[in-house]
Amino acid sequence: MEKLIQFTSSDLAKITNHRSGEIKFGEKMITVPKDTDLESFIVSSDARYVLFGIPEDIGIRANYGRPGAASAWDCAIKGIANIQHNRFCKGSQLLILGKIDVRDEMNEVKSLDFNNADDRSKLSQLVKKIDKEVSYIVCKIIQAGKIPIIIGGGHNNAYGNIKGTALAKGKAINAINFDAHSDFRILEGRHSGNGFSYAFEEGFLKKYFIFGLHENYTSKSVLDIIKKLEDRVRYNTYDSINVRKEKKFSHEMIEALEFIKNDSFGIEIDLDAIPNIPSSAMTLSGFSIEELRMFISFFANQKNATYLHICEGAPDLDHTQNNHLIGKLIGYLVTDFIKAHNQNFL
């Protein structure tokens, strides 16, 4: 894990707002001591969940998107550190590894123009470099018997999550993606719009369910591809559930679970599915935060839930004084996952 910038106890103390009579997550979360072997510590730690960040938006840039998601990790970790440690959820269940070092790659993209074909190729190559780091770290966490919680970055990182999990498990896995977009686009070089299609093509992704696809923003070609693969790739649409009311949210969760439940599966959350959340593909129409929290709680409660990935939130694109709220939202989602997943161990 050479490309990991470790998060220290000193880092944690700086972002935790201490208050008399209260215990915050930041006072209880576990960090890896200095000069300690990372992999051995993960194995021996009492923490069940291992958190790390990917502070990049290179995959988003390569997909013609607006940069900004690189800022989500710093915002998220502050939000998580200041959650109350209590009987409902305990900070000591969470080990913070740190963040992948993408500083060189992020500096390199500053001079690249996605409208230039050669530059787009360079962007894709940088995404592939990050893919390797993500898959390696996720694989090591799962091999240690722990559950990864990954904060992106762009949705390009779904590929590394899926590959790393599949390598650790020794077989292809399933995934459910709460998203306005399929991210199942053509194999034209790596970017945030084709993480799942690359994982599928390379044999790491067995079954894939897209939950809440937006009908207005899914191309005919993608729909045609999914139709041909309906034994392994399925979806429902936001419009059918919350606009036309043809389907019920709770029933659709059950249907999606039936499709993926028999193998290990990852839970992928794209924050651009939620209205007014600053992101590369920000929307005004979509599921509520409460529905997202219900979704995470439902799927995390299943025995084959293997990881959580939250991506595409972009605090840097929030022009209000409330850009810390994305971190607070991610904190809710992380603890919802932990609370529900813990039920499998009771």
C-alpha positions as CSV (number, residue, x, y, z in Angstrom):
1,M,0.0,0.0,0.0
2,E,2.8,2.4,-1.0
3,K,0.4,4.9,-2.6
4,L,-1.6,5.3,0.7
5,I,-1.3,8.5,2.7
6,Q,-2.0,7.2,6.2
7,F,-4.5,9.0,8.4
8,T,-2.9,9.5,11.9
9,S,-4.3,10.0,15.3
10,S,-3.0,13.6,15.1
11,D,-5.0,14.1,11.9
12,L,-8.0,12.8,13.6
13,A,-7.6,15.1,16.7
14,K,-7.4,18.2,14.5
15,I,-10.8,17.6,12.8
16,T,-12.7,16.4,15.9
17,N,-14.7,19.1,17.7
18,H,-14.4,18.0,21.3
19,R,-17.2,19.0,23.7
20,S,-17.5,18.3,27.4
21,G,-19.9,15.5,28.2
22,E,-19.9,14.1,24.7
23,I,-17.9,11.4,23.0
24,K,-17.3,11.8,19.2
25,F,-16.4,9.2,16.6
26,G,-13.1,11.0,16.3
27,E,-12.2,10.1,19.8
28,K,-12.8,6.4,19.2
29,M,-12.0,5.6,15.6
30,I,-8.9,3.6,15.1
31,T,-5.9,4.7,13.1
32,V,-2.8,2.7,12.3
33,P,0.1,3.5,14.6
34,K,3.3,4.9,13.1
35,D,5.9,2.3,12.0
36,T,3.3,-0.5,12.1
37,D,2.8,-2.9,9.2
38,L,-0.5,-1.9,7.6
39,E,-1.7,-5.2,6.5
40,S,-0.9,-7.0,9.8
41,F,-2.7,-4.2,11.7
42,I,-5.8,-4.5,9.6
43,V,-6.0,-8.2,10.3
44,S,-5.5,-7.9,14.0
45,S,-7.7,-4.8,14.6
46,D,-10.9,-5.1,16.4
47,A,-12.5,-2.8,13.9
48,R,-14.9,-4.5,11.5
49,Y,-15.0,-1.7,8.9
50,V,-12.1,-0.1,7.1
51,L,-12.5,3.4,5.6
52,F,-10.4,5.0,3.0
53,G,-10.7,7.9,0.4
54,I,-9.9,8.4,-3.2
55,P,-9.6,12.2,-3.6
56,E,-9.7,12.4,-7.4
57,D,-12.0,13.6,-10.2
58,I,-9.9,12.4,-13.1
59,G,-12.4,9.8,-14.2
60,I,-15.1,12.5,-14.2
61,R,-12.9,14.8,-16.3
62,A,-12.3,11.9,-18.8
63,N,-16.1,11.6,-19.0
64,Y,-16.7,15.3,-20.0
65,G,-17.8,16.0,-16.4
66,R,-17.2,18.9,-14.1
67,P,-14.3,18.4,-11.6
68,G,-14.9,18.8,-7.9
69,A,-15.4,15.3,-6.5
70,A,-11.8,15.2,-5.3
71,S,-12.9,17.4,-2.3
72,A,-15.4,14.8,-0.9
73,W,-12.9,12.8,1.2
74,D,-11.7,15.7,3.4
75,C,-15.3,16.9,3.8
76,A,-16.5,13.3,4.6
77,I,-13.9,12.5,7.2
78,K,-14.7,15.7,9.1
79,G,-18.4,14.8,9.1
80,I,-17.7,11.3,10.3
81,A,-15.3,12.3,13.0
82,N,-18.0,14.5,14.6
83,I,-20.8,11.9,14.8
84,Q,-21.7,10.9,18.4
85,H,-20.3,7.7,19.7
86,N,-23.2,6.0,21.5
87,R,-25.2,2.8,21.9
88,F,-26.6,3.1,18.3
89,C,-23.2,3.2,16.6
90,K,-19.7,3.1,17.9
91,G,-16.7,4.9,16.4
92,S,-14.4,2.0,17.6
93,Q,-15.9,-0.2,14.8
94,L,-14.2,1.9,12.2
95,L,-10.5,1.8,11.2
96,I,-9.4,4.8,9.1
97,L,-6.6,3.9,6.7
98,G,-6.3,7.2,4.9
99,K,-6.4,8.3,1.3
100,I,-4.8,7.1,-1.9
101,D,-2.0,9.4,-3.0
102,V,-3.2,10.9,-6.3
103,R,-1.4,14.2,-6.1
104,D,0.9,13.6,-9.1
105,E,-2.1,12.4,-11.2
106,M,-4.2,15.4,-10.2
107,N,-1.4,17.8,-11.0
108,E,-0.9,16.2,-14.4
109,V,-4.6,16.6,-15.4
110,K,-4.5,20.3,-14.9
111,S,-2.8,20.7,-18.3
112,L,-5.0,18.2,-20.1
113,D,-8.1,19.1,-22.2
114,F,-10.7,16.4,-22.6
115,N,-11.8,17.9,-25.9
116,N,-8.4,16.8,-27.3
117,A,-8.3,13.1,-28.3
118,D,-4.6,12.6,-27.2
119,D,-5.4,14.2,-23.8
120,R,-8.5,12.0,-23.3
121,S,-6.2,9.0,-23.9
122,K,-3.8,10.3,-21.2
123,L,-6.8,10.9,-18.8
124,S,-7.9,7.3,-19.3
125,Q,-4.3,6.0,-18.6
126,L,-4.3,8.0,-15.3
127,V,-7.7,6.4,-14.4
128,K,-6.1,3.0,-15.0
129,K,-3.3,3.8,-12.7
130,I,-5.7,4.6,-9.9
131,D,-7.7,1.5,-10.7
132,K,-4.7,-0.6,-9.8
133,E,-4.3,1.1,-6.4
134,V,-8.0,0.9,-5.5
135,S,-8.3,-2.8,-6.4
136,Y,-5.2,-3.7,-4.5
137,I,-6.3,-1.9,-1.3
138,V,-9.9,-3.3,-1.5
139,C,-8.5,-6.8,-2.1
140,K,-6.2,-6.6,1.0
141,I,-9.0,-5.3,3.2
142,I,-11.4,-8.1,2.3
143,Q,-8.6,-10.7,2.5
144,A,-8.1,-9.5,6.1
145,G,-11.8,-10.4,6.8
146,K,-12.9,-6.7,7.0
147,I,-15.5,-4.7,5.2
148,P,-14.3,-1.8,3.0
149,I,-16.1,1.6,3.0
150,I,-14.8,3.7,0.2
151,I,-15.3,7.4,-0.3
152,G,-14.7,8.7,-3.8
153,G,-13.9,10.5,-6.1
154,G,-15.6,9.6,-9.3
155,H,-17.7,6.5,-10.1
156,N,-14.8,5.2,-12.2
157,N,-13.6,3.7,-8.9
158,A,-16.4,1.2,-9.0
159,Y,-14.2,-0.8,-11.3
160,G,-11.4,-1.1,-8.7
161,N,-13.9,-1.9,-5.9
162,I,-15.4,-4.8,-8.0
163,K,-12.1,-6.1,-9.2
164,G,-10.5,-6.0,-5.8
165,T,-13.4,-7.8,-4.2
166,A,-13.5,-10.4,-6.9
167,L,-9.8,-11.1,-6.5
168,A,-10.1,-11.4,-2.8
169,K,-13.1,-13.8,-3.1
170,G,-11.6,-15.7,-6.0
171,K,-14.7,-15.3,-8.2
172,A,-16.9,-12.7,-9.9
173,I,-19.2,-10.7,-7.6
174,N,-22.5,-8.8,-8.0
175,A,-23.2,-5.1,-7.6
176,I,-26.2,-2.9,-7.0
177,N,-25.9,0.7,-8.0
178,F,-28.1,3.5,-6.7
179,D,-27.6,5.9,-9.6
180,A,-29.3,8.1,-12.2
181,H,-27.0,6.7,-14.8
182,S,-26.0,3.2,-15.8
183,D,-22.2,3.8,-16.0
184,F,-22.3,0.8,-18.4
185,R,-21.1,2.7,-21.4
186,I,-18.9,1.5,-24.2
187,L,-15.3,0.4,-23.7
188,E,-13.7,3.5,-25.1
189,G,-10.9,4.0,-22.5
190,R,-11.5,4.2,-18.7
191,H,-13.6,7.0,-17.3
192,S,-16.5,7.5,-14.8
193,G,-19.1,6.3,-17.2
194,N,-17.9,2.8,-17.8
195,G,-16.6,1.3,-14.6
196,F,-19.2,-1.4,-14.5
197,S,-19.0,-2.3,-18.2
198,Y,-15.2,-2.8,-17.9
199,A,-15.6,-4.9,-14.8
200,F,-18.3,-7.0,-16.6
201,E,-16.2,-7.4,-19.7
202,E,-13.2,-8.5,-17.8
203,G,-15.1,-11.1,-15.8
204,F,-15.1,-9.5,-12.3
205,L,-18.8,-8.5,-12.3
206,K,-21.3,-11.3,-12.5
207,K,-24.7,-9.6,-12.0
208,Y,-25.4,-5.9,-12.0
209,F,-28.6,-4.1,-11.0
210,I,-29.0,-0.3,-11.6
211,F,-31.6,1.1,-9.2
212,G,-33.4,4.3,-10.2
213,L,-32.1,4.9,-13.7
214,H,-33.2,8.3,-15.2
215,E,-35.1,7.6,-18.4
216,N,-34.1,11.0,-19.9
217,Y,-30.4,10.4,-19.4
218,T,-29.9,6.8,-20.6
219,S,-29.0,6.3,-24.3
220,K,-30.8,3.9,-26.6
221,S,-27.5,2.1,-27.2
222,V,-27.1,1.4,-23.5
223,L,-30.7,0.2,-23.1
224,D,-30.2,-2.1,-26.1
225,I,-27.0,-3.6,-24.6
226,I,-28.7,-4.2,-21.2
227,K,-31.7,-5.8,-22.9
228,K,-29.4,-8.3,-24.5
229,L,-27.8,-9.1,-21.2
230,E,-31.0,-9.2,-19.1
231,D,-30.0,-12.5,-17.4
232,R,-27.1,-10.7,-15.9
233,V,-27.8,-6.9,-16.0
234,R,-31.2,-5.4,-15.0
235,Y,-32.6,-2.0,-13.9
236,N,-35.6,-0.1,-12.8
237,T,-36.2,3.6,-13.4
238,Y,-36.8,6.5,-11.1
239,D,-39.6,7.7,-13.3
240,S,-41.5,4.4,-13.0
241,I,-41.2,4.4,-9.2
242,N,-41.6,8.1,-8.1
243,V,-43.2,9.8,-11.1
244,R,-45.7,7.4,-12.7
245,K,-46.0,5.4,-9.5
246,E,-46.1,2.1,-11.5
247,K,-43.8,0.4,-9.0
248,K,-43.2,0.7,-5.3
249,F,-39.8,1.6,-3.9
250,S,-39.9,-1.1,-1.2
251,H,-41.0,-3.8,-3.7
252,E,-38.3,-2.8,-6.1
253,M,-35.7,-3.2,-3.4
254,I,-36.9,-6.7,-2.8
255,E,-36.8,-7.5,-6.6
256,A,-33.3,-6.1,-6.9
257,L,-32.1,-8.2,-3.9
258,E,-33.5,-11.4,-5.4
259,F,-31.4,-10.7,-8.4
260,I,-28.1,-10.2,-6.6
261,K,-28.4,-11.9,-3.2
262,N,-26.8,-15.3,-3.9
263,D,-23.3,-14.0,-4.3
264,S,-21.1,-11.4,-2.6
265,F,-22.2,-7.9,-3.7
266,G,-21.0,-4.4,-3.5
267,I,-23.3,-1.4,-2.7
268,E,-22.5,1.5,-5.0
269,I,-24.0,4.9,-4.2
270,D,-23.8,7.8,-6.7
271,L,-24.8,11.1,-4.9
272,D,-25.9,12.6,-8.2
273,A,-29.0,10.5,-7.9
274,I,-30.1,12.9,-5.0
275,P,-31.6,16.3,-5.9
276,N,-29.5,19.4,-5.3
277,I,-26.4,17.6,-4.1
278,P,-23.4,19.3,-5.7
279,S,-21.9,16.8,-8.2
280,S,-20.6,16.6,-11.7
281,A,-24.0,15.6,-13.0
282,M,-26.2,17.4,-10.4
283,T,-29.9,16.8,-10.7
284,L,-33.1,18.6,-9.6
285,S,-35.2,15.5,-9.7
286,G,-34.5,12.2,-7.9
287,F,-34.9,10.1,-4.8
288,S,-34.9,11.7,-1.4
289,I,-32.1,11.4,1.1
290,E,-34.5,9.3,3.3
291,E,-35.1,6.9,0.5
292,L,-31.3,6.6,-0.1
293,R,-30.8,5.9,3.6
294,M,-33.5,3.2,3.5
295,F,-31.8,1.7,0.5
296,I,-28.5,1.4,2.2
297,S,-30.0,0.1,5.4
298,F,-31.9,-2.6,3.5
299,F,-29.0,-3.9,1.4
300,A,-26.4,-3.6,4.1
301,N,-28.5,-5.9,6.3
302,Q,-28.0,-8.8,3.8
303,K,-25.3,-11.4,4.6
304,N,-23.6,-11.1,1.2
305,A,-23.1,-7.3,1.4
306,T,-19.4,-6.9,1.0
307,Y,-18.5,-3.2,0.6
308,L,-20.0,0.3,0.5
309,H,-18.8,2.9,-2.0
310,I,-20.1,6.5,-1.9
311,C,-19.0,8.7,-4.8
312,E,-19.5,11.8,-7.0
313,G,-20.3,14.2,-4.2
314,A,-18.5,17.5,-4.9
315,P,-18.3,20.0,-2.1
316,D,-16.1,22.2,-4.2
317,L,-19.1,22.8,-6.5
318,D,-21.2,24.0,-3.7
319,H,-21.3,27.8,-3.9
320,T,-23.2,28.3,-0.6
321,Q,-21.8,28.5,2.9
322,N,-23.0,24.9,3.6
323,N,-20.5,22.8,1.6
324,H,-19.8,20.9,4.9
325,L,-23.3,19.3,4.5
326,I,-22.1,16.7,2.0
327,G,-19.7,15.4,4.6
328,K,-22.6,15.3,7.1
329,L,-24.7,13.4,4.6
330,I,-21.9,10.9,3.9
331,G,-21.6,10.4,7.7
332,Y,-25.3,9.4,7.8
333,L,-24.8,6.9,5.0
334,V,-21.7,5.4,6.5
335,T,-23.4,4.9,9.9
336,D,-26.6,3.6,8.3
337,F,-24.5,1.0,6.6
338,I,-22.6,0.0,9.8
339,K,-25.8,-0.2,11.9
340,A,-27.6,-2.4,9.4
341,H,-24.5,-4.6,8.6
342,N,-23.9,-5.2,12.2
343,Q,-27.2,-7.1,12.4
344,N,-25.5,-9.9,10.6
345,F,-23.1,-10.4,13.5
346,L,-25.6,-10.3,16.4
